[in-house]
Amino acid sequence: MLFFRVLIFAALVSVACSVAAQSAGEPQLVAASACAIDANSGRVVFEKNIDEQRPVASTQKLLTALIIAEAGNLDEMIPVMKTDGQVQPRNLWITSGSSYKREMLLEMMLVRSFNDVAKCLARSHAGSQEQFAELMNAKAVELGMRNSHFVTAHGLPAAGQHSTARDMTILALAAWMNETIRPMVGIEDTTFTYQGAKTIDVKNSNELLFQYPECVGMKTGYTSAAGRCLVAAAQRGDRTVLAVILGSTMEDVWKDAETLLRWSLEQ
């Protein structure tokens, strides 16, 4: 059912984005590319450079998460290996020889975007980072993401890696529909306990959750090449809208996202 719904949505995005008229009063965004949809109907309510190929940074962790969540076995303990390693700038510093529940690692990756956790999840699922990237690209094709190519599970720069606002909107809907991912991306604050009993506080990297009450998740991203990126969801009553912001700035990403979400909820 999910597969067919996502395919229908991909078709809707393809058609709607090609014919959508720019109406008076649309938000003016700093972001280089953006797209917003009604999550219930798949109707596109806003678009800006939606087919421009761009790096999307850690927002592509939503694809990593979708593959892991759909595979199940979330209660399984995952051993950390030396080859997982750390990738700056953000790591949880899980160490070789320790083991953690897959579900907890998935939550940590979505809430705070830890890169070493993404590598651990990818390697434990596929055997290597390269094999996991193959699964990412196969999943992207299955979802109807026609203009994307992924090389890393974490989204840090890699030659040939890119997506578009249109494709990331398709991914956003698939992730939002997943019953494991949806509650995780809305967690504001949580904790993580290392093997050995040390516990740390973990705050969501999505500042919009704390600034805009209608925001209910999803995923942040940043590299110097990608700029500030954000996939965000907002709810008002029985309406849910999803927005993709790519290539914004440190100062403007939250304003861009809130402006677009508020405007989309009113359409």
Backbone as CSV, one residue per row, in Angstrom:
resi,resn,N_x,N_y,N_z,CA_x,CA_y,CA_z,C_x,C_y,C_z
1,MET,0.825,-1.202,0.000,0.000,0.000,0.000,0.862,1.256,0.000
2,LEU,1.910,1.267,0.867,2.809,2.413,0.919,3.466,2.644,-0.425
3,PHE,3.956,1.563,-1.031,4.667,1.682,-2.304,3.789,2.338,-3.352
4,PHE,2.539,1.887,-3.460,1.652,2.429,-4.482,1.244,3.856,-4.159
5,ARG,1.059,4.165,-2.864,0.702,5.533,-2.512,1.829,6.494,-2.857
6,VAL,3.061,6.078,-2.595,4.202,6.931,-2.913,4.335,7.112,-4.420
7,LEU,4.103,6.040,-5.190,4.156,6.166,-6.641,3.103,7.130,-7.147
8,ILE,1.897,7.054,-6.583,0.834,7.984,-6.971,1.242,9.401,-6.630
9,PHE,1.827,9.579,-5.436,2.267,10.904,-5.048,3.342,11.437,-5.979
10,ALA,4.291,10.576,-6.356,5.352,11.002,-7.270,4.762,11.491,-8.583
11,ALA,3.732,10.798,-9.063,3.071,11.221,-10.295,2.371,12.559,-10.098
12,LEU,1.736,12.731,-8.934,1.069,13.996,-8.648,2.063,15.147,-8.616
13,VAL,3.205,14.911,-7.960,4.229,15.948,-7.900,4.704,16.294,-9.306
14,SER,4.922,15.280,-10.137,5.404,15.505,-11.495,4.438,16.358,-12.286
15,VAL,3.143,16.036,-12.171,2.137,16.777,-12.928,1.905,18.147,-12.328
16,ALA,1.690,18.174,-11.011,1.321,19.425,-10.370,2.421,20.459,-10.469
17,CYS,3.674,20.034,-10.320,4.768,20.990,-10.371,4.945,21.560,-11.767
18,SER,4.567,20.813,-12.788,4.744,21.298,-14.148,3.677,22.298,-14.549
19,VAL,2.540,22.304,-13.819,1.454,23.189,-14.219,1.099,24.207,-13.149
20,ALA,1.698,24.085,-11.955,1.317,24.976,-10.864,1.599,26.422,-11.219
21,ALA,0.619,27.265,-11.019,0.776,28.694,-11.295,1.263,29.398,-10.036
22,GLN,2.086,30.407,-10.214,2.566,31.192,-9.093,1.499,32.221,-8.730
23,SER,0.874,32.039,-7.578,-0.211,32.925,-7.184,0.321,34.134,-6.439
24,ALA,-0.498,35.175,-6.402,-0.120,36.412,-5.723,0.066,36.133,-4.240
25,GLY,1.053,36.787,-3.649,1.275,36.666,-2.222,2.079,35.464,-1.806
26,GLU,2.671,34.751,-2.742,3.501,33.611,-2.357,4.715,34.089,-1.568
27,PRO,5.215,33.268,-0.658,6.354,33.675,0.164,7.618,33.859,-0.666
28,GLN,8.401,34.827,-0.287,9.693,35.072,-0.914,10.774,34.461,-0.030
29,LEU,11.457,33.459,-0.541,12.411,32.701,0.254,13.845,32.988,-0.161
30,VAL,14.750,32.934,0.800,16.179,33.035,0.514,16.687,31.737,-0.100
31,ALA,16.091,30.617,0.266,16.523,29.304,-0.201,16.616,29.243,-1.715
32,ALA,17.615,28.513,-2.200,17.794,28.374,-3.643,16.700,27.517,-4.265
33,SER,16.238,26.485,-3.531,15.197,25.579,-4.022,14.241,25.278,-2.883
34,ALA,12.967,25.082,-3.222,11.989,24.755,-2.187,10.759,24.122,-2.819
35,CYS,10.075,23.325,-2.017,8.824,22.711,-2.450,7.976,22.475,-1.214
36,ALA,6.664,22.639,-1.326,5.755,22.336,-0.224,4.534,21.628,-0.773
37,ILE,4.043,20.651,-0.014,2.887,19.877,-0.439,1.906,19.682,0.710
38,ASP,0.663,19.444,0.368,-0.335,18.955,1.298,-0.097,17.446,1.427
39,ALA,0.223,16.986,2.631,0.598,15.585,2.816,-0.566,14.630,2.626
40,ASN,-1.786,15.108,2.775,-2.947,14.234,2.630,-3.323,14.002,1.176
41,SER,-3.241,15.051,0.374,-3.672,14.945,-1.023,-2.518,14.813,-1.999
42,GLY,-1.302,15.195,-1.585,-0.169,15.225,-2.497,-0.144,16.474,-3.357
43,ARG,-1.067,17.403,-3.109,-1.134,18.617,-3.928,0.061,19.518,-3.639
44,VAL,0.725,19.950,-4.683,1.837,20.885,-4.550,1.280,22.283,-4.354
45,VAL,1.699,22.951,-3.281,1.210,24.304,-3.014,2.279,25.368,-3.229
46,PHE,3.545,24.939,-3.346,4.615,25.916,-3.601,5.772,25.208,-4.270
47,GLU,6.431,25.908,-5.177,7.627,25.374,-5.807,8.586,26.501,-6.170
48,LYS,9.873,26.200,-6.046,10.930,27.125,-6.465,12.134,26.295,-6.881
49,ASN,12.473,26.345,-8.148,13.647,25.618,-8.678,13.662,24.161,-8.223
50,ILE,12.527,23.485,-8.361,12.390,22.168,-7.749,13.186,21.070,-8.452
51,ASP,13.640,21.310,-9.654,14.414,20.288,-10.363,15.892,20.646,-10.478
52,GLU,16.316,21.641,-9.734,17.725,22.020,-9.715,18.510,21.023,-8.880
53,GLN,19.497,20.393,-9.487,20.321,19.427,-8.753,21.194,20.149,-7.737
54,ARG,21.141,19.647,-6.491,21.883,20.276,-5.406,22.311,19.207,-4.400
55,PRO,23.402,19.435,-3.675,23.661,18.599,-2.502,22.611,18.906,-1.441
56,VAL,22.195,17.907,-0.709,21.125,18.115,0.272,21.575,17.799,1.700
57,ALA,22.859,17.537,1.858,23.472,17.339,3.178,22.726,16.264,3.980
58,SER,22.572,16.475,5.266,22.042,15.418,6.140,20.554,15.172,5.990
59,THR,19.848,15.978,5.193,18.440,15.660,4.969,18.300,14.304,4.283
60,GLN,19.347,13.857,3.588,19.266,12.543,2.946,19.341,11.406,3.964
61,LYS,19.615,11.718,5.220,19.512,10.696,6.263,18.084,10.169,6.379
62,LEU,17.104,10.909,5.874,15.738,10.390,5.844,15.656,9.139,4.976
63,LEU,16.444,9.088,3.917,16.471,7.895,3.069,17.169,6.751,3.794
64,THR,18.264,7.058,4.464,18.939,6.055,5.287,17.973,5.492,6.327
65,ALA,17.253,6.390,6.983,16.308,5.975,8.018,15.183,5.121,7.449
66,LEU,14.697,5.482,6.274,13.587,4.741,5.669,14.002,3.304,5.364
67,ILE,15.201,3.136,4.831,15.696,1.786,4.531,15.829,0.967,5.804
68,ILE,16.396,1.561,6.841,16.585,0.854,8.113,15.233,0.529,8.750
69,ALA,14.333,1.490,8.794,13.038,1.288,9.446,12.216,0.222,8.738
70,GLU,12.224,0.230,7.420,11.431,-0.740,6.672,11.997,-2.153,6.794
71,ALA,13.283,-2.273,7.065,13.899,-3.596,7.202,13.526,-4.271,8.520
72,GLY,13.143,-3.470,9.517,12.714,-4.045,10.790,13.865,-4.486,11.670
73,ASN,13.584,-5.440,12.566,14.572,-5.923,13.543,15.146,-4.774,14.366
74,LEU,14.283,-3.860,14.774,14.753,-2.663,15.462,15.225,-2.949,16.885
75,ASP,14.839,-4.085,17.442,15.286,-4.441,18.788,16.657,-5.123,18.788
76,GLU,17.184,-5.421,17.618,18.472,-6.110,17.531,19.610,-5.222,18.027
77,MET,20.537,-5.817,18.755,21.723,-5.096,19.214,22.745,-5.043,18.081
78,ILE,23.241,-3.852,17.799,24.170,-3.630,16.696,25.568,-3.376,17.253
79,PRO,26.546,-4.195,16.923,27.908,-3.948,17.390,28.564,-2.833,16.570
80,VAL,29.263,-1.953,17.255,30.018,-0.892,16.588,31.377,-1.451,16.181
81,MET,31.787,-1.177,14.952,33.070,-1.658,14.460,34.016,-0.489,14.185
82,LYS,35.289,-0.788,14.209,36.297,0.249,13.992,36.123,0.917,12.642
83,THR,35.671,0.168,11.645,35.499,0.731,10.302,34.365,1.740,10.229
84,ASP,33.465,1.738,11.220,32.392,2.726,11.214,32.980,4.123,11.358
85,GLY,33.830,4.303,12.350,34.582,5.543,12.495,33.725,6.774,12.721
86,GLN,34.402,7.902,12.874,33.723,9.181,13.055,33.879,10.030,11.800
87,VAL,32.876,10.869,11.574,32.901,11.810,10.456,32.493,13.174,10.993
88,GLN,33.415,14.115,10.973,33.109,15.455,11.462,32.048,16.114,10.566
89,PRO,31.236,17.024,11.100,31.464,17.711,12.368,30.683,17.163,13.556
90,ARG,29.803,16.190,13.394,28.933,15.805,14.498,28.928,14.292,14.674
91,ASN,29.373,13.840,15.859,29.431,12.419,16.167,28.911,12.158,17.573
92,LEU,28.385,10.961,17.768,27.961,10.525,19.095,29.127,9.875,19.836
93,TRP,30.190,9.542,19.108,31.396,8.941,19.658,31.114,7.557,20.255
94,ILE,30.325,6.781,19.523,30.171,5.372,19.881,31.469,4.659,19.489
95,THR,31.900,3.734,20.316,33.228,3.157,20.145,33.174,1.688,19.740
96,SER,34.209,1.281,19.038,34.331,-0.112,18.602,34.281,-1.054,19.793
97,GLY,33.492,-2.122,19.644,33.345,-3.089,20.719,32.081,-2.904,21.537
98,SER,31.461,-1.729,21.440,30.189,-1.508,22.133,29.037,-1.925,21.224
99,SER,27.858,-2.116,21.807,26.686,-2.524,21.041,25.477,-1.739,21.517
100,TYR,24.598,-1.383,20.564,23.418,-0.608,20.891,22.230,-1.107,20.078
101,LYS,21.043,-0.912,20.625,19.835,-1.324,19.935,19.667,-0.492,18.660
102,ARG,19.312,-1.154,17.580,19.156,-0.482,16.288,18.152,0.678,16.382
103,GLU,17.077,0.476,17.099,16.067,1.525,17.231,16.633,2.775,17.887
104,MET,17.477,2.602,18.897,18.081,3.751,19.564,19.042,4.484,18.640
105,LEU,19.814,3.751,17.865,20.723,4.389,16.923,19.938,5.162,15.855
106,LEU,18.847,4.586,15.397,18.014,5.271,14.414,17.475,6.576,14.983
107,GLU,17.030,6.540,16.218,16.527,7.756,16.871,17.629,8.808,16.984
108,MET,18.823,8.407,17.368,19.928,9.350,17.513,20.280,9.998,16.174
109,MET,20.250,9.214,15.106,20.563,9.761,13.789,19.531,10.787,13.360
110,LEU,18.270,10.540,13.639,17.215,11.451,13.208,17.110,12.686,14.094
111,VAL,17.326,12.515,15.393,17.172,13.637,16.314,18.351,14.605,16.236
112,ARG,19.563,14.064,16.218,20.737,14.949,16.310,21.701,14.801,15.134
113,SER,21.387,13.916,14.186,22.140,13.822,12.936,23.586,13.385,13.131
114,PHE,23.808,12.441,14.025,25.176,11.973,14.273,25.678,11.141,13.086
115,ASN,26.830,11.529,12.564,27.360,10.888,11.356,27.939,9.499,11.616
116,ASP,28.583,9.298,12.782,29.115,7.966,13.068,27.982,6.957,13.243
117,VAL,26.839,7.413,13.742,25.682,6.536,13.891,25.142,6.132,12.519
118,ALA,25.088,7.096,11.598,24.631,6.786,10.235,25.536,5.735,9.599
119,LYS,26.847,5.877,9.776,27.777,4.893,9.216,27.583,3.524,9.841
120,CYS,27.362,3.483,11.140,27.167,2.213,11.822,25.897,1.520,11.329
121,LEU,24.817,2.268,11.211,23.558,1.705,10.721,23.706,1.187,9.297
122,ALA,24.375,1.951,8.453,24.544,1.567,7.050,25.386,0.303,6.927
123,ARG,26.515,0.265,7.616,27.400,-0.897,7.540,26.747,-2.150,8.094
124,SER,26.037,-1.999,9.222,25.417,-3.176,9.835,24.292,-3.721,8.965
125,HIS,23.676,-2.862,8.176,22.565,-3.293,7.322,23.049,-3.925,6.020
126,ALA,24.059,-3.312,5.396,24.438,-3.727,4.040,25.811,-4.365,3.936
127,GLY,26.613,-4.270,4.971,27.942,-4.850,4.923,29.047,-3.849,4.687
128,SER,28.725,-2.754,3.985,29.707,-1.695,3.733,28.963,-0.423,3.362
129,GLN,29.683,0.697,3.417,29.083,1.977,3.033,28.720,1.984,1.547
130,GLU,29.556,1.373,0.738,29.318,1.346,-0.707,28.081,0.526,-1.053
131,GLN,27.926,-0.605,-0.387,26.749,-1.438,-0.650,25.478,-0.763,-0.157
132,PHE,25.575,-0.008,0.923,24.393,0.705,1.404,23.999,1.811,0.426
133,ALA,24.987,2.470,-0.149,24.680,3.504,-1.145,23.923,2.918,-2.332
134,GLU,24.264,1.700,-2.715,23.527,1.035,-3.792,22.065,0.842,-3.406
135,LEU,21.832,0.484,-2.149,20.463,0.320,-1.673,19.729,1.662,-1.648
136,MET,20.435,2.715,-1.303,19.824,4.049,-1.297,19.352,4.433,-2.689
137,ASN,20.191,4.191,-3.673,19.823,4.569,-5.039,18.696,3.694,-5.582
138,ALA,18.690,2.426,-5.208,17.594,1.553,-5.622,16.283,1.997,-4.987
139,LYS,16.339,2.376,-3.718,15.132,2.848,-3.030,14.646,4.158,-3.636
140,ALA,15.569,5.031,-3.984,15.194,6.299,-4.606,14.445,6.058,-5.910
141,VAL,14.930,5.132,-6.716,14.251,4.789,-7.971,12.860,4.231,-7.681
142,GLU,12.763,3.360,-6.690,11.468,2.770,-6.320,10.461,3.843,-5.915
143,LEU,10.939,4.873,-5.216,10.048,5.931,-4.751,9.649,6.894,-5.866
144,GLY,10.388,6.881,-6.968,10.117,7.833,-8.040,10.988,9.064,-7.984
145,MET,12.095,8.987,-7.251,13.049,10.098,-7.183,13.951,9.989,-8.416
146,ARG,13.602,10.696,-9.456,14.204,10.483,-10.762,15.480,11.284,-11.004
147,ASN,15.798,12.179,-10.096,16.899,13.092,-10.359,17.853,13.152,-9.162
148,SER,18.098,11.997,-8.564,18.927,11.927,-7.357,19.974,10.834,-7.487
149,HIS,21.096,11.054,-6.816,22.122,10.013,-6.711,22.807,10.187,-5.368
150,PHE,22.944,9.075,-4.638,23.493,9.119,-3.290,24.749,8.258,-3.194
151,VAL,25.704,8.751,-2.420,26.993,8.074,-2.267,27.261,7.723,-0.806
152,THR,26.733,8.520,0.118,26.979,8.299,1.544,25.665,8.213,2.306
153,ALA,25.700,7.480,3.412,24.514,7.373,4.262,24.272,8.641,5.063
154,HIS,25.344,9.406,5.317,25.228,10.575,6.195,25.009,11.884,5.451
155,GLY,25.368,11.971,4.191,25.082,13.169,3.415,26.205,14.172,3.310
156,LEU,27.340,13.896,3.925,28.468,14.808,3.763,28.990,14.738,2.330
157,PRO,29.725,15.751,1.870,30.057,15.877,0.445,30.722,14.647,-0.150
158,ALA,30.289,14.313,-1.359,30.874,13.210,-2.130,30.611,13.497,-3.596
159,ALA,31.583,13.205,-4.426,31.448,13.459,-5.859,30.248,12.705,-6.423
160,GLY,29.432,13.407,-7.189,28.290,12.792,-7.849,27.042,12.682,-7.000
161,GLN,27.080,13.180,-5.782,25.934,13.072,-4.883,25.052,14.308,-5.003
162,HIS,23.761,14.109,-5.235,22.848,15.241,-5.400,21.405,14.766,-5.313
163,SER,20.523,15.726,-5.141,19.093,15.476,-5.246,18.437,16.786,-5.672
164,THR,17.118,16.848,-5.559,16.367,18.051,-5.922,15.263,18.253,-4.891
165,ALA,14.678,19.449,-4.893,13.566,19.716,-3.981,12.382,18.811,-4.293
166,ARG,12.134,18.554,-5.564,11.038,17.663,-5.938,11.267,16.260,-5.369
167,ASP,12.460,15.718,-5.596,12.749,14.372,-5.124,12.739,14.288,-3.600
168,MET,13.254,15.306,-2.942,13.278,15.281,-1.487,11.873,15.397,-0.896
169,THR,10.969,16.018,-1.625,9.574,16.063,-1.179,8.946,14.682,-1.248
170,ILE,9.261,13.947,-2.304,8.789,12.562,-2.414,9.324,11.731,-1.252
171,LEU,10.612,11.898,-0.954,11.209,11.188,0.168,10.563,11.619,1.483
172,ALA,10.306,12.911,1.636,9.704,13.418,2.871,8.362,12.750,3.140
173,LEU,7.541,12.593,2.117,6.243,11.967,2.311,6.394,10.496,2.696
174,ALA,7.296,9.784,2.022,7.513,8.369,2.348,7.986,8.219,3.792
175,ALA,8.888,9.090,4.226,9.382,9.037,5.602,8.269,9.393,6.588
176,TRP,7.482,10.395,6.267,6.402,10.828,7.147,5.354,9.726,7.316
177,MET,5.132,8.961,6.284,4.150,7.878,6.341,4.649,6.668,7.126
178,ASN,5.938,6.610,7.405,6.502,5.477,8.118,6.229,5.628,9.611
179,GLU,5.616,4.623,10.217,5.176,4.721,11.604,6.324,4.684,12.606
180,THR,7.485,4.246,12.180,8.663,4.302,13.058,9.310,5.674,13.000
181,ILE,9.451,6.219,11.804,10.155,7.481,11.622,9.346,8.677,12.124
182,ARG,8.041,8.686,11.850,7.238,9.872,12.138,7.351,10.344,13.592
183,PRO,7.209,9.482,14.598,7.364,9.995,15.965,8.791,10.397,16.310
184,MET,9.776,9.753,15.712,11.168,10.067,16.034,11.555,11.462,15.593
185,VAL,11.111,11.885,14.415,11.543,13.189,13.896,10.926,14.355,14.666
186,GLY,9.939,14.063,15.512,9.329,15.108,16.309,9.827,15.170,17.739
187,ILE,10.773,14.305,18.102,11.311,14.305,19.469,12.146,15.564,19.688
188,GLU,11.831,16.319,20.721,12.575,17.557,20.997,13.833,17.279,21.813
189,ASP,13.672,16.535,22.894,14.798,16.237,23.779,14.728,14.776,24.195
190,THR,15.885,14.133,24.269,15.943,12.748,24.705,17.290,12.512,25.373
191,THR,17.603,11.277,25.677,18.890,10.932,26.273,19.470,9.724,25.560
192,PHE,20.761,9.556,25.717,21.444,8.382,25.182,22.356,7.834,26.269
193,THR,22.263,6.523,26.493,23.109,5.869,27.498,24.151,5.001,26.807
194,TYR,25.412,5.330,27.048,26.518,4.569,26.480,26.664,3.237,27.204
195,GLN,27.232,2.271,26.509,27.570,1.010,27.164,28.616,1.331,28.230
196,GLY,28.262,1.099,29.456,29.091,1.549,30.564,28.324,2.497,31.452
197,ALA,27.098,2.852,31.009,26.098,3.542,31.839,26.168,5.069,31.842
198,LYS,27.136,5.686,31.188,27.134,7.142,31.099,25.970,7.586,30.218
199,THR,25.212,8.578,30.689,24.049,9.079,29.959,24.242,10.549,29.620
200,ILE,23.894,10.930,28.403,23.979,12.321,27.969,22.615,12.780,27.474
201,ASP,22.394,14.092,27.549,21.187,14.697,26.991,21.402,14.957,25.506
202,VAL,20.363,14.746,24.725,20.429,14.961,23.279,19.255,15.840,22.859
203,LYS,19.567,16.976,22.264,18.545,17.923,21.803,18.429,17.861,20.288
204,ASN,17.210,17.928,19.786,16.990,17.887,18.342,17.686,19.065,17.668
205,SER,18.312,18.799,16.536,19.004,19.853,15.784,18.035,20.749,15.024
206,ASN,16.757,20.376,14.984,15.746,21.151,14.270,15.194,22.247,15.178
207,GLU,15.761,23.442,15.084,15.351,24.555,15.942,13.903,24.964,15.702
208,LEU,13.348,24.612,14.553,11.971,24.992,14.256,10.998,24.333,15.230
209,LEU,11.356,23.168,15.755,10.514,22.491,16.745,10.327,23.345,17.990
210,PHE,11.297,24.190,18.298,11.249,25.002,19.509,10.732,26.417,19.228
211,GLN,10.745,26.812,17.968,10.371,28.174,17.605,8.955,28.300,17.064
212,TYR,8.446,27.228,16.483,7.180,27.300,15.740,6.301,26.138,16.214
213,PRO,5.278,26.400,17.004,4.486,25.330,17.635,3.823,24.364,16.666
214,GLU,3.533,24.779,15.444,2.879,23.884,14.498,3.849,22.906,13.837
215,CYS,5.150,23.109,14.014,6.138,22.199,13.445,6.150,20.897,14.240
216,VAL,6.127,19.764,13.527,6.110,18.453,14.175,7.282,17.562,13.733
217,GLY,8.333,18.099,13.176,9.494,17.335,12.715,9.916,17.885,11.356
218,MET,11.018,17.590,10.690,11.558,16.337,10.340,13.093,16.343,10.444
219,LYS,13.851,16.898,9.443,15.298,16.637,9.416,16.079,17.830,8.904
220,THR,17.181,18.126,9.597,18.074,19.225,9.231,19.224,18.742,8.353
221,GLY,19.939,19.714,7.761,21.136,19.383,7.000,21.969,20.621,6.757
222,TYR,23.286,20.449,6.769,24.167,21.574,6.436,25.536,21.079,6.008
223,THR,26.022,21.608,4.908,27.429,21.602,4.533,27.677,22.936,3.840
224,SER,28.942,23.300,3.683,29.223,24.566,2.995,28.746,24.522,1.555
225,ALA,28.799,23.341,0.929,28.343,23.218,-0.460,26.826,23.250,-0.576
226,ALA,26.144,22.624,0.372,24.685,22.523,0.309,23.990,23.742,0.886
227,GLY,24.681,24.473,1.763,24.003,25.524,2.506,23.113,24.904,3.567
228,ARG,22.278,25.725,4.167,21.345,25.230,5.166,20.158,24.564,4.483
229,CYS,19.872,23.325,4.881,18.768,22.566,4.301,17.847,22.095,5.417
230,LEU,16.582,21.962,5.105,15.625,21.502,6.095,14.433,20.855,5.407
231,VAL,14.084,19.672,5.875,12.799,19.062,5.539,11.948,19.204,6.788
232,ALA,10.755,19.797,6.657,9.947,20.108,7.832,8.485,19.768,7.597
233,ALA,7.822,19.388,8.683,6.391,19.089,8.656,5.687,19.983,9.657
234,ALA,4.463,20.381,9.313,3.655,21.184,10.226,2.210,20.708,10.150
235,GLN,1.513,20.807,11.274,0.121,20.385,11.338,-0.750,21.489,11.919
236,ARG,-1.943,21.614,11.359,-2.963,22.515,11.892,-4.298,21.794,11.728
237,GLY,-4.883,21.397,12.840,-6.104,20.608,12.755,-5.815,19.280,12.093
238,ASP,-6.603,18.961,11.062,-6.384,17.687,10.365,-5.527,17.845,9.124
239,ARG,-4.892,19.012,8.967,-4.031,19.253,7.809,-2.568,19.104,8.183
240,THR,-1.815,18.460,7.298,-0.368,18.345,7.443,0.275,18.809,6.150
241,VAL,1.271,19.658,6.267,2.035,20.072,5.100,3.498,19.713,5.317
242,LEU,4.169,19.381,4.235,5.588,19.068,4.248,6.306,20.074,3.371
243,ALA,7.448,20.560,3.841,8.214,21.543,3.083,9.668,21.123,3.002
244,VAL,10.269,21.370,1.859,11.695,21.118,1.646,12.365,22.444,1.341
245,ILE,13.380,22.769,2.118,14.169,23.997,1.942,15.602,23.583,1.649
246,LEU,16.126,23.982,0.499,17.499,23.638,0.126,18.272,24.911,-0.206
247,GLY,19.499,24.987,0.251,20.364,26.102,-0.105,19.964,27.415,0.531
248,SER,19.516,27.377,1.776,19.256,28.604,2.516,20.524,28.992,3.274
249,THR,20.405,29.926,4.201,21.568,30.389,4.957,21.358,30.126,6.445
250,MET,22.432,30.242,7.195,22.375,30.054,8.642,21.340,30.974,9.271
251,GLU,21.263,32.208,8.775,20.371,33.195,9.352,18.931,33.037,8.891
252,ASP,18.715,32.440,7.714,17.388,32.473,7.096,16.649,31.151,7.039
253,VAL,17.306,30.018,7.317,16.658,28.728,7.089,15.397,28.555,7.924
254,TRP,15.438,28.966,9.197,14.268,28.770,10.049,13.141,29.698,9.632
255,LYS,13.484,30.921,9.263,12.471,31.864,8.792,11.872,31.378,7.477
256,ASP,12.728,30.914,6.560,12.234,30.362,5.294,11.220,29.245,5.547
257,ALA,11.598,28.317,6.417,10.750,27.149,6.654,9.439,27.527,7.332
258,GLU,9.505,28.356,8.354,8.275,28.748,9.042,7.358,29.536,8.118
259,THR,7.931,30.441,7.357,7.130,31.221,6.418,6.419,30.309,5.420
260,LEU,7.154,29.352,4.850,6.571,28.470,3.864,5.528,27.547,4.478
261,LEU,5.787,27.013,5.652,4.827,26.131,6.312,3.549,26.863,6.676
262,ARG,3.678,28.049,7.259,2.487,28.835,7.625,1.655,29.158,6.382
263,TRP,2.322,29.607,5.354,1.619,29.969,4.126,0.953,28.736,3.509
264,SER,1.621,27.608,3.528,1.075,26.392,2.924,-0.149,25.897,3.683
265,LEU,-0.146,26.013,5.001,-1.292,25.592,5.802,-2.528,26.440,5.509
266,GLU,-2.323,27.634,5.018,-3.451,28.534,4.754,-4.018,28.372,3.350
267,GLN,-3.336,27.600,2.500,-3.800,27.486,1.111,-4.914,26.458,1.005
